[in-house]
Amino acid sequence: MKKSSAFTLAEVLITLAIIGVVAAMTIPGVIVRTNQQEFKTGFKKAISVLNQAVTMNLAIDNESPADITSGAQLSQYLSKRMNVMRSGVTAGNNTAFYTADGFRYEVPTTGIANCTTTSPCIIGVDVNGDRGPTSATDRTGITSNYPAVGDTRVPDFFAIMVTDVSVQPYGTVAQRTMYQADAN
């Protein structure tokens, strides 16, 4: 008799089951890391776009955020040089506008005046727009510590500081997201 050197059906099924279990354990982690990297990249893009808007307003119109006296003015000032798809939307206690890249920028309706280095204006950006995990109704106002500082996840909503010369991340979470090197 000749001996066959092929795999049996049982061996193939067991191998496939092991591969399936390993895939089921690793794929969710890969998806979470991919989403967090997307949020981080979106935040960096939002900072860049806002800095460009401030620079263009200063260069073309000689307008500075220091001349702003209300949240509505700041919203108009920023959106004038951005690719805005929808504006004048209410998001919690804020006025929001949406850009073509799917971001939702939120400007508080109160507490905004003369955005300078010594008295910056704080706005928010949801780099995921109205898609989860957070939406405009999840929060009440813009906070610099969403999520908690000890949480290592990258959120999709960030606080941003607007001054008369630049736009910077505001708060521990936003600064960690912007400046900290990737762990993996």
WOHUUR-V880533 format. One line per field, one symbol per residue. ss: DSSP state (H for helix, E for strand, L for the rest). burial: b if it has 16 or more other C-alpha atoms within 10 Angstrom, else e. A space follows every 50 residues. Layout:
ss=???
burial=???
This chain:
ss=LLLLLLLLHHHHHHHHHHHHHHHHHHHHHHHHHHHHHHHHHHHHHHHHHH HHHHHHHHHHHLLLHHHLLLHHHHHHHHHLLLLEEEEEEEELLEEEEEEL LLLEEEEELLLLLLLLLLLLEEEEEELLLLLLLLLLLLLLLLLLLLLLLL LLLLLLEEEEEELLLLEEELLHHHHHHHHLLLLL
burial=eeeeeeeeeeeeeeeeeeeeeeeeeeeeeeeeeebbeebbebbbebbebb bbbbbbbeeeeebbbbebebbbbbbebbbebbebeebeeebbbbbbbbbe ebbbbbbbbeebbbbbeeebbbbbbbbbbeeeeebbeeeebbbbebbeee eeebbbbbbbbbbbebbbbbbbbbbebbeeeeee
